[in-house]
Amino acid sequence: MDEKQAKLIVFEGAGRSGKSTLIHLVKNALEKRGMQTTFTEWNSYPSIQRIINQKKVDSSFTPLTYCLLHLAEFALRYEEIIQPALKKADVVLADRWVYTAWTRDSARGIENEYVRQCYQFAKKPDCVFYIEVPSDIALQRHIQTKPFFGYNAGVDIWPDRTKEEAFLLYHQHITQHYSLIAEEENFVVLNGLESSENLLHQALEHLKSNGFIACEESFK
């Protein structure tokens, strides 16, 4: 590439929205058209990921350690993986960005302004797709595909509720916060109840029509 940085395309959504499926479909579609992509996802820096995952198993997080460990993971990944990729690839595709921390840490009582200040070093994405799905549908998907209820399902916040109730409360809180952020940050909101094929088409056409990717042919 020339001196211009790669486009940073982010995919956000509460749990079981179909976000991760969509990002991989977009990645494959862009690569088939000869574009160089780099993929990065939340909580994937190996050494920090192991600590975070073990603390989830041990149920030994406090809201502050939850916040700061995820911040450390993101900062390391940002410096060592994302920033170099922005200088080399055509497109960097991120499965979650700082907005995940904004919503999840807020749900645990961490001051929103504090969290935003912590992540202010991060580049503002060129485009954010937010995949929205009703909480009851998300719960059905969660039970069918990932029947483990942990920190990403609200059991630490509402330990006196059933796992299903905690999931719904957490998902609803996250979704409400995302809705506010989506308007503030001009997210592209997609309906997570639509088919993967329709979501892929909408995402690709948006990227093309807004000049985020260069492609002469129409996406079908």
Long-range contacts (C-beta under 8 A, 24 or more apart in sequence): 1-87, 1-88, 1-89, 1-90, 5-86, 5-87, 6-38, 6-85, 6-86, 6-87, 6-88, 6-89, 6-90, 6-91, 6-92, 7-90, 7-91, 7-92, 7-126, 7-127, 7-212, 7-213, 8-86, 8-92, 8-94, 8-123, 8-125, 8-126, 8-127, 9-91, 9-92, 9-93, 9-94, 9-125, 9-126, 9-127, 9-128, 9-129, 9-207, 9-212, 10-94, 10-96, 10-97, 10-99, 10-125, 10-127, 10-128, 10-129, 11-93, 11-94, 11-95, 11-96, 11-128, 11-129, 11-131, 12-96, 12-97, 12-99, 12-100, 12-128, 12-129, 12-130, 12-131, 12-178, 12-187, 13-130, 13-131, 13-132, 13-133, 13-178, 13-192, 14-103, 14-132, 14-133, 14-135, 14-138, 14-171, 14-174, 14-175, 14-178, 15-138, 15-142, 15-152, 15-153, 15-167, 15-171, 15-174, 16-133, 16-137, 16-138, 16-139, 16-141, 16-142, 16-145, 16-146, 17-131, 17-132, 17-133, 17-138, 17-192, 18-131, 18-133, 18-192, 18-196, 18-199, 19-95, 19-96, 19-129, 19-131, 19-192, 20-95, 21-196, 22-129, 22-131, 22-190, 22-196, 22-199, 22-200, 22-203, 23-93, 23-95, 25-196, 25-199, 25-200, 26-93, 26-200, 26-203, 26-204, 26-207, 27-93, 29-200, 29-204, 29-219, 30-90, 30-91, 30-213, 33-215, 33-217, 35-90, 35-91, 35-213, 36-88, 36-89, 36-90, 36-91, 37-89, 37-90, 37-91, 37-92, 37-93, 38-81, 38-82, 38-85, 38-88, 38-89, 38-91, 38-92, 38-93, 39-93, 39-94, 39-95, 40-77, 40-81, 40-82, 40-85, 40-92, 40-93, 40-94, 40-95, 41-94, 41-95, 41-96, 42-70, 42-74, 42-95, 42-96, 42-100, 43-70, 43-73, 44-73, 44-77, 45-73, 45-76, 45-77, 45-80, 45-81, 48-72, 48-73, 48-76, 49-73, 56-150, 56-151, 59-156, 61-151, 61-156, 63-105, 63-108, 63-109, 63-110, 64-110, 66-104, 66-105, 66-108, 66-151, 67-101, 67-105, 67-108, 67-110, 67-115, 67-118, 70-101, 70-104, 70-105, 71-101, 71-118, 71-119, 74-98, 74-101, 74-119, 74-122, 75-121, 78-121, 78-122, 82-123, 86-123, 90-213, 91-212, 91-213, 94-125, 97-122, 97-125, 97-128, 98-122, 99-128, 99-178, 99-181, 99-185, 102-177, 102-181, 103-173, 103-174, 103-177, 103-178, 103-181, 104-152, 104-174, 106-177, 107-154, 107-157, 107-170, 107-173, 107-174, 107-177, 108-156, 108-157, 126-212, 127-188, 127-206, 127-207, 127-210, 127-212, 128-185, 128-186, 128-187, 128-188, 129-187, 129-188, 129-190, 129-203, 129-206, 130-178, 130-182, 130-187, 130-188, 130-189, 130-190, 131-190, 131-191, 131-192, 131-199, 132-175, 132-178, 132-179, 132-189, 132-190, 132-191, 132-192, 133-192, 133-193, 134-193, 135-167, 135-168, 135-171, 135-172, 135-175, 136-168, 137-192, 137-193, 138-167, 138-171, 139-164, 139-167, 139-168, 139-171, 142-167
